[in-house]
Amino acid sequence: MQSTSAMIQRKMESSMKTTYMEVSSYQERNLKATVLRTSGLKENYYGCRFYIDDSSLGIEWYKNKSEQYAENAAENYVQGIKKYPV
């Protein structure tokens, strides 16, 4: 059984929102991906938001990866090389 403090901590973490900004975007046909960077954190990181037919599928965060890694993921997605979710 979980302790009350562990349950409260998990609830607080899940309710916290990540602040981020758009760095770049890629689009081909009905696929789009935007490269994101968190802001206001002790250690910021990159990620991608994936779209199909202008509907957001979700965000994939890449902690401890470079901006180039996120750019490659975005480009690979719109070219049909990468699938989301993985």
Order of alpha helices (4+ residues) and beta strands (2+ residues): alpha-beta-beta-beta-beta-alpha
